[in-house]
Structure formats: C-alpha cells, structure tokens
Amino acid sequence: MPRAVWVAAMVWVATGVAIPAVSRAQPAPLEPVGPPPPSSTIPVEPLPPSAPTSTPVNPTRIPDRPPPLLGAPVSVPTGGATRPPAQPAPSPPPVAAGFRDPPAEKPPQRAAVMGAPSGATLSGGSAAPAAPVSASVVDSAISRTAYNPSTVDPVNEFLHKRSDLPARDKPVGTDGIDFAKHSSAGKFGDWGDKLEGIIGTQPGGWFRSDMFGGFISPVTNPFLAEDPRSLTEVRPIFIYQKIPDSQRDFQGGSVSFFGTQARLAITDRWSFVINKLGGIYLNPGGSSALGDETGFAELWLGPKFTFYRAEETGSLVAGGLQFQIPVGSQNTFQDTGSLSLVPYITYGQNFFRDFQYGSFNSILSTGYAFSTTKARSDYYWLSAHLDFDVLNAHRFYPLAELNWFLYTTNGNTTPIGSEGRDLINFGAQTKGTGLLTGALGGRFKISECAQLGGAFEIPLAGKRDLFRYRFTVDFILRY
C-alpha cells in the first residue's frame, strides 16, 4: 500500500481516539463569578460545527481560566426563602458563532429582609401601597446619599472627628457641666488638672461664691475673723460698743462703726477682700474732755487664698494678707502711723453631718498685726466660732464665739493706757495687756443669697479698755 495511504489512516485513527478522551476529561461548566468584564475582553474564537457540544461555553469567559479547586460555585439566595442547589442543564444550547457585546453592567442586587419595598414607602405615598419597587430604584436612591471620599473636605472631616467624643468624655455644663476642668485639661493635658488644683475653678460661673456645705460666716470681730470660703458678697455691718465709765479718757459713752465689707471670688480658691470700709462715730461721756466726732475709718483690705478644700471631710483652710491703711479721719484716731500688715490663717470644719437634729460648723482664725513703723501698736489675735445647723435645714444657726487680743508692743502716737482693738489703733502704751470676750447670737438664712446675723458680746477676762459690751449686726447679700 502506498506510504501516503498509511499516513492518512494513522491520522484518522489518532483523531478519533483523542477527541472523545478530551471531552470526557473536561470538567462541568462554571457559572460566571463577579461582574462581566469590560467590552475590551479578548474575544473567544467560535468552535467548528463538527465539535462536540456537550459543554456550554460562555462567550465572555476567558478560555485560559483554570478550573475551580472547590467545585462548582453555589449561588446565594436573593430572597427570604432558601433556594435549592442549581442543577446542571441536560442539554445546553450550542454557542452561536461570532462575537457578542457583554451585557450592561448592573448594580449589585440586595436581599429584602422585610419584603419588597412599596411605592408608598419611597415616594411618600405617590405610588400604590401594594406596588413593589425594584431594587435598582432603592440602590439609586441610596447612592445619592452614600459617602463619597472624593467629595469630602479633609479640613471639615478633621474638625468633625474632633467633636465626635463618647458621651462620658464630653464636658458637662451648668446642668452638670464642668467647663473649666475640661477646657484646662484639653489645653494642657495632665498639667491642666494640676494647674486647676492649684488656682481653683469657678464651677457656677465667674465670681460666684463657693457654697461649700452649710457653713456660715462669723458675726463678731468681723474685720479679722475671716470665712475660709471664696465668696462674692456685700456685707453691711453696724457695731455699737459701750465704753466703761472707768475709762479715764472717755469716761463712758460709746464708739460705733457703720460701713460695709465686700468680697470678690475670682475662683473657688482665690478671692479679694475689703475687710473694713466705712465710718466711726465717737460719743464720749458727758464729763470727758473729748467731744463727739464722726469720720472715715481706716481701710483694711487684701487677698485670700483657700489652699485646702475637702468636701468629703467638710474641711477648709485659707490664708491671706491684710493691709491696714490708716487713711481715715484724725479726729476719730483713724490716721495712726503709716501701715500695718496682718498675715492670717483661717480653718473651717463641719462635725456630725449625719446627725438627724443638725450638724456643727466651726471656724478658727488667727493672725498677727505688725506695724511697718513704731507708730502703731502690734498685737496677736485669735477668734473661735461654733454654730449649729438646726435639722441640717441650712436656715437657722445659733452660734457662740470667742475673741482674744494680746498687745505685744507699744505704739508711740498717743500717750494713753488703752487700745481700741479692731475699731481704733491709738498707738498707745499697752504692751503685755490683753482682752478675752465671748458672744452669743445667731444667723438666719433668708436664702443663700440673703442672710441676717447678730450677736451680743461681753468681756470675759483681761483689761477692758474701751470695751464694756458690744452689739454687732450684719446683713449679707451674696452672689
């Protein structure tokens, strides 16, 4: 047989055996995964008519894609019901020859958990309530309000994120908000908290008084016995003091003060105090060589700092420096010397705050007045205050107070043997003498902003000088 006939027979046999084997080895068809590729996808060459058609071919699929390792993909149900697994088609249609454009790209489909949306839901009732709305309409409506990174201003985004704080980190204001604390801590971090602990804050607003517990201010020795709280107030005061008939210069009569005090709370730690501002009235006895005189009193003022404040224990400690400036009238002995400096400390404590019938408050103040020259008398003073807050109602406070003055140096201004305690500094010869007085009284709070106080004071021990007894009345207008 010729060689050409043998070659043709061998080619025909090989072709008939290889093609069925390849068809049996080809895997099951795969469903497309993901969106179709763009129109520039490599075209698939059509199969010849004689090729087997047992396996459908997707014209948009790249022929060189490897078969999946985990088998055919399982379709995800798009509704609320469970879809049975897809069954392979028994005889897929043959693929038409030629090229086809890929289908238009569709938005991703979304499952409706609560059922198909109705027209009334999206269009405000313009459509029939039972008319379903396609998912494409819902997706297009959502896409108009979706976050688009390309249109976000980075500056606005940064500012927005700064204010996106958890509720527990947000500052709380007058209805629970502590602006001063968070503003200082926000600016300086831990240093803000430390600075706040040193200089204090103003929780209720600028210049408001520190309404610490149920404390009240002392009544007697008002120009020296200082309340340890930081307060903003105006306090008119009237003092009437009877002079003993045995006093050789005045021979009875009286001395009175009418004026006011003023305090300004800068923070709950720092405050400024005008301790004494007003006038003096001297009314000697009928047989005295001195006549009635009225004039301006000395001006006493200075700063005060509350350096310890513990609400859990009901404790307060403050210190200050008072300047006694003799700028008053000469005829009422209010111009002695040039200046006295009075450093002082005052301590307040609450007791038995859980006692059902009321609690006790005490204030202990002490200081020393020394003259910058030898014209004025120097003295040490101590005042003790105790009050009872009846039924813890913060309304009525019976009180008892003690005041002690001890003169340590002689002045060289007036050659008399008596001193005037907190009303007059004669600059007299009284070194080593002192006077202890006691007072009973009370304070009534009309409100925290308006309070009335009064006490009657008598000498207990020591040289009486100009002091036989004293009435003190004040009225506090507090902010």
C-alpha positions in Angstrom: 0.0 0.0 0.0 1.5 3.4 -0.8 3.0 5.4 2.1 0.5 8.3 1.8 -2.4 6.0 2.4 -0.8 4.7 5.6 -0.2 8.2 7.0 -3.8 9.2 6.3 -5.1 6.1 8.1 -3.0 6.8 11.2 -4.1 10.4 11.4 -7.7 9.4 11.2 -7.3 6.8 14.0 -5.5 9.2 16.3 -8.1 11.9 15.8 -11.0 9.6 16.5 -9.5 8.4 19.8 -8.1 11.7 21.2 -11.2 13.9 20.8 -13.6 11.7 22.9 -10.9 11.4 25.6 -10.5 15.2 25.9 -14.3 15.5 26.0 -14.6 13.1 28.9 -11.8 14.8 30.9 -13.3 18.3 30.6 -15.0 19.5 33.9 -18.6 20.6 34.4 -19.5 24.1 33.3 -19.0 27.0 35.7 -21.3 29.8 36.4 -19.8 33.3 35.9 -18.4 34.9 39.1 -18.4 38.7 39.6 -19.4 41.4 37.1 -18.8 40.8 33.4 -15.5 42.2 32.1 -15.5 45.4 30.0 -16.1 45.4 26.3 -12.3 45.1 25.7 -12.4 41.4 26.8 -10.5 39.1 24.5 -13.0 37.5 22.0 -13.5 33.8 22.1 -13.0 32.0 18.8 -16.1 30.1 17.7 -16.0 26.3 17.6 -16.3 24.5 14.3 -19.7 22.9 13.6 -18.2 19.4 14.0 -17.0 20.0 17.5 -18.9 18.3 20.3 -21.5 20.5 22.1 -21.8 18.7 25.4 -20.1 21.6 27.3 -21.6 25.1 27.0 -19.1 27.9 26.6 -19.7 31.5 27.9 -18.5 33.8 25.2 -17.5 36.4 27.8 -15.3 33.9 29.7 -11.6 33.9 29.2 -10.7 30.4 27.8 -7.5 30.1 29.7 -9.2 30.4 33.2 -8.2 27.4 35.4 -10.9 25.1 36.8 -12.0 25.8 40.4 -10.5 23.8 43.1 -13.6 23.6 45.3 -16.0 22.6 42.6 -18.8 24.5 41.0 -19.9 27.7 42.9 -23.2 27.7 44.8 -25.5 30.6 44.1 -26.5 32.8 47.1 -30.3 33.2 47.6 -31.6 36.7 47.0 -34.9 36.4 48.8 -36.1 35.3 52.2 -36.6 31.6 51.1 -33.9 29.0 50.7 -33.1 28.2 47.1 -32.4 24.6 46.1 -29.0 24.0 44.6 -28.7 24.6 40.9 -29.0 21.5 38.6 -26.9 21.2 35.5 -28.7 21.7 32.3 -29.4 18.4 30.5 -28.5 19.7 27.0 -27.3 23.3 26.9 -27.8 25.0 23.5 -24.9 25.5 21.2 -23.0 28.7 21.2 -23.7 30.9 18.3 -20.8 31.8 16.1 -19.4 35.3 16.1 -18.8 37.9 18.8 -21.3 39.5 21.2 -21.1 42.6 23.3 -21.1 42.0 27.0 -24.4 42.8 28.8 -24.7 46.2 30.5 -23.2 46.4 33.9 -25.9 46.1 36.7 -25.7 47.4 40.3 -25.3 44.7 42.9 -28.6 43.0 44.0 -29.7 43.3 47.6 -31.8 41.0 49.6 -35.0 42.5 51.1 -35.3 41.0 54.6 -38.6 42.7 55.3 -40.1 42.1 51.9 -40.2 44.1 48.7 -40.4 47.9 49.4 -43.6 49.6 48.2 -44.0 52.7 46.3 -45.7 54.5 49.2 -42.5 53.9 51.3 -40.1 55.6 48.9 -42.2 58.2 47.1 -44.3 59.4 50.1 -47.5 57.6 49.1 -47.5 58.7 45.4 -47.5 55.1 44.3 -49.9 52.4 45.1 -49.1 50.8 48.5 -49.0 47.3 47.1 -46.9 48.2 44.1 -43.4 46.8 44.6 -40.3 48.9 43.8 -37.3 47.3 42.2 -34.0 47.0 43.9 -32.4 49.3 41.3 -34.6 52.2 42.4 -33.7 51.6 46.0 -30.0 51.4 45.2 -30.1 54.5 43.1 -31.8 56.4 46.0 -29.2 55.2 48.5 -26.3 56.0 46.2 -27.2 59.7 46.2 -26.6 59.9 49.9 -23.7 57.4 50.2 -20.3 58.5 51.5 -18.1 59.7 48.6 -14.5 60.1 49.7 -13.7 62.2 46.6 -16.1 64.9 47.7 -15.1 65.1 51.4 -13.2 68.2 52.6 -10.3 66.9 54.7 -10.4 70.0 56.9 -14.1 69.6 57.7 -13.6 65.9 58.2 -10.8 66.6 60.7 -12.9 69.1 62.6 -15.9 66.8 62.7 -13.9 63.9 64.1 -12.5 66.1 66.9 -16.0 66.7 68.2 -17.0 63.0 67.9 -16.4 62.2 71.5 -18.1 59.5 73.6 -20.8 60.8 76.0 -18.7 60.1 79.1 -15.8 62.2 77.7 -17.9 65.2 76.8 -17.7 68.2 79.1 -20.8 68.8 81.2 -22.1 72.4 81.8 -24.3 74.3 84.3 -26.7 71.3 84.3 -23.8 69.1 85.4 -21.1 70.5 83.0 -17.6 71.4 84.3 -16.4 73.7 81.5 -13.3 74.9 83.3 -12.0 71.5 84.1 -12.3 70.1 80.6 -11.0 73.3 78.9 -7.9 73.3 81.1 -7.3 69.6 80.7 -7.9 69.9 77.0 -5.3 72.6 76.6 -2.6 71.3 78.9 -3.3 67.6 79.5 -2.3 66.5 82.9 -0.8 69.9 83.6 -4.2 71.4 83.2 -5.5 69.3 86.0 -2.6 70.2 88.2 -2.9 73.9 87.5 -6.6 73.6 88.2 -5.9 72.0 91.6 -3.6 75.0 92.4 -5.5 78.1 91.3 -9.0 76.5 91.6 -12.0 76.7 89.3 -15.3 78.6 89.1 -18.0 75.8 88.7 -21.0 78.0 88.7 -19.6 80.8 86.6 -17.4 83.8 87.0 -17.2 85.5 90.5 -19.8 83.1 92.1 -19.4 82.3 95.8 -18.2 78.9 96.9 -21.3 77.5 98.6 -19.3 74.9 100.5 -21.5 72.8 102.7 -23.7 74.6 105.2 -21.1 77.0 106.6 -21.9 80.5 107.8 -19.6 83.5 108.3 -18.7 84.6 111.8 -20.5 87.6 113.2 -18.2 89.2 115.9 -14.7 90.5 115.2 -15.9 90.9 111.6 -12.8 92.7 110.3 -10.3 90.0 111.3 -12.3 86.7 111.8 -12.4 85.6 108.1 -14.6 83.0 106.5 -12.3 80.4 104.7 -14.5 80.2 101.7 -14.0 82.2 98.5 -17.0 84.5 98.4 -18.6 87.2 96.4 -20.7 89.4 98.6 -21.5 92.8 100.1 -21.9 92.8 103.8 -23.2 96.0 105.6 -22.2 96.0 109.3 -23.2 98.0 112.3 -21.3 97.8 115.6 -22.3 99.6 118.8 -19.7 99.3 121.6 -20.3 100.7 125.1 -17.3 102.3 126.8 -16.8 101.7 130.6 -17.3 104.6 132.8 -14.0 103.9 134.5 -12.1 104.7 131.3 -10.2 107.8 132.3 -10.1 109.5 128.8 -13.7 108.8 127.5 -15.3 108.3 130.9 -18.1 106.3 129.5 -20.0 106.9 126.3 -19.8 104.7 123.2 -18.0 104.1 119.9 -19.8 102.9 116.8 -18.9 101.7 113.3 -21.2 101.8 110.3 -20.0 100.6 107.0 -19.6 97.6 104.8 -17.4 94.7 103.7 -17.0 93.5 100.1 -15.6 90.3 98.8 -14.9 89.1 95.2 -14.4 85.4 94.4 -12.1 85.1 91.5 -12.0 81.3 91.7 -13.1 78.8 94.4 -9.5 79.3 95.7 -8.6 83.0 95.2 -10.6 85.9 96.4 -10.1 89.6 97.2 -11.5 91.1 100.4 -12.2 94.6 101.6 -12.5 93.9 105.3 -13.2 97.4 106.5 -14.8 100.3 104.7 -17.0 102.9 106.5 -17.1 105.5 109.3 -16.5 105.8 113.0 -18.7 107.7 115.5 -17.2 108.6 118.9 -19.6 109.7 121.7 -17.6 110.2 124.9 -19.2 110.5 128.3 -20.6 113.9 129.5 -17.7 114.6 131.8 -15.0 113.8 129.2 -12.8 116.5 127.7 -13.3 114.9 124.3 -16.3 115.8 122.2 -18.5 113.9 119.7 -16.6 113.1 116.5 -17.5 111.4 113.2 -15.1 110.5 110.4 -13.9 107.9 108.0 -12.5 104.7 109.3 -9.2 103.0 108.3 -9.2 101.0 105.1 -8.4 97.3 105.5 -8.1 95.0 102.5 -6.1 92.2 100.9 -6.1 88.9 99.1 -7.1 85.5 100.4 -6.2 82.0 99.1 -8.1 78.8 100.1 -5.3 76.3 99.8 -7.1 73.3 101.3 -10.7 72.3 100.3 -12.1 68.8 101.0 -15.8 68.4 100.6 -15.7 64.7 101.7 -14.4 65.7 105.1 -16.1 69.1 105.3 -12.7 70.9 105.8 -11.5 74.3 104.6 -8.2 76.1 105.2 -7.4 79.6 103.8 -4.7 82.1 104.3 -4.4 85.8 103.5 -2.6 89.0 104.0 -4.4 92.1 105.2 -3.2 95.7 104.7 -4.4 98.1 107.4 -4.1 101.5 105.8 -4.7 104.5 108.1 -6.4 106.9 105.7 -9.3 107.8 108.0 -10.1 110.9 110.0 -7.7 112.4 112.5 -10.4 113.4 115.0 -11.5 109.8 115.3 -8.0 108.4 115.6 -8.1 106.7 112.2 -4.8 108.1 110.8 -2.3 106.5 113.2 1.1 105.7 111.6 1.5 104.6 108.0 0.7 100.9 107.6 0.2 97.6 109.4 0.5 94.1 107.8 -1.6 91.3 109.1 -0.9 87.7 107.8 -3.6 85.3 108.9 -4.9 81.8 108.6 -8.4 80.5 109.0 -9.7 76.9 109.3 -13.3 75.7 108.9 -14.6 72.2 109.9 -18.0 70.5 109.8 -18.9 67.9 112.5 -21.7 65.3 112.8 -23.1 66.0 109.4 -25.2 62.7 109.7 -26.8 63.7 113.0 -30.6 63.9 112.5 -31.1 67.0 114.6 -28.4 69.0 112.9 -24.6 69.5 112.4 -21.9 71.7 113.8 -19.6 74.1 112.0 -16.5 75.6 113.5 -14.2 78.3 112.2 -10.9 79.1 113.9 -8.9 82.2 112.8 -5.6 83.7 114.0 -3.1 86.2 112.8 -0.6 88.9 113.8 -0.7 92.6 113.1 2.7 94.3 113.0 3.4 97.9 112.0 5.8 99.0 109.4 6.8 101.8 111.8 6.7 102.1 115.6 3.8 104.5 115.5 1.1 101.8 115.7 0.6 99.1 118.3 1.3 95.4 117.3 -1.0 92.6 118.5 -1.8 89.0 118.2 -5.5 87.9 117.8 -7.4 84.7 117.9 -11.1 84.1 117.1 -13.2 80.9 117.5 -16.7 80.4 116.1 -19.1 77.4 116.6 -22.6 77.2 115.1 -25.3 74.6 115.0 -27.2 74.0 111.7 -30.7 73.2 113.1 -32.1 70.0 111.4 -29.5 70.4 108.7 -32.0 72.7 107.0 -29.4 75.4 106.3 -31.8 78.0 107.6 -31.2 79.0 111.3 -27.8 78.8 113.1 -27.4 79.6 116.8 -23.8 80.4 117.4 -21.2 81.1 120.1 -17.9 83.0 119.6 -14.7 83.9 121.5 -12.2 86.6 120.6 -8.8 87.3 122.2 -6.4 90.3 121.6 -2.9 90.4 123.1 -0.8 93.6 122.6 2.9 92.8 122.1 4.5 96.2 121.5 3.8 99.8 122.5 3.0 102.5 119.9 4.4 106.0 120.2 1.5 108.0 118.9 -1.0 108.5 121.8 0.1 108.7 125.5 -2.9 106.9 126.9 -3.1 103.5 128.5 -6.0 102.0 126.5 -6.4 100.4 123.0 -9.4 100.1 120.8 -9.0 96.5 119.4 -10.4 96.2 115.9 -12.0 99.7 115.9 -9.1 102.0 116.8 -5.4 101.7 116.9 -4.3 104.5 119.2 -0.6 103.6 119.2 -0.9 103.6 123.0 1.2 102.2 125.8 -0.5 98.8 126.2 2.3 96.2 125.8 1.5 92.9 127.6 -2.2 93.6 128.0 -5.0 91.6 126.5 -8.7 91.0 126.5 -10.9 87.9 126.0 -14.5 88.3 125.0 -17.4 85.9 124.4 -20.5 86.3 122.3 -23.8 84.6 121.7 -26.0 85.1 118.7 -27.3 83.6 115.5 -27.6 83.8 111.8 -30.7 83.3 109.7 -30.6 82.5 106.0 -33.5 84.0 104.2 -31.8 82.3 101.2 -28.2 81.5 100.3 -28.0 85.0 98.8 -29.5 86.9 101.7 -28.5 86.3 105.3 -29.0 88.2 108.6 -26.7 87.9 111.6 -26.4 89.3 115.1 -24.6 88.8 118.3 -24.1 90.2 121.8 -20.5 90.3 123.1 -19.1 90.8 126.6 -15.6 90.8 128.2 -14.6 87.6 130.0 -11.0 88.3 131.1 -8.3 90.9 130.8 -8.2 94.7 130.7 -11.4 96.1 129.3 -10.0 99.3 127.8 -12.9 100.7 125.7 -14.9 97.5 125.9 -17.9 97.2 128.2 -20.1 95.3 125.8 -20.9 95.2 122.1 -23.8 94.6 119.7 -22.9 93.5 116.2 -25.5 93.2 113.3 -24.8 92.4 109.7 -26.7 91.7 106.5 -25.1 89.6 103.8 -26.0 89.9 100.1 -24.1 87.1 98.4 -23.7 86.1 94.8 
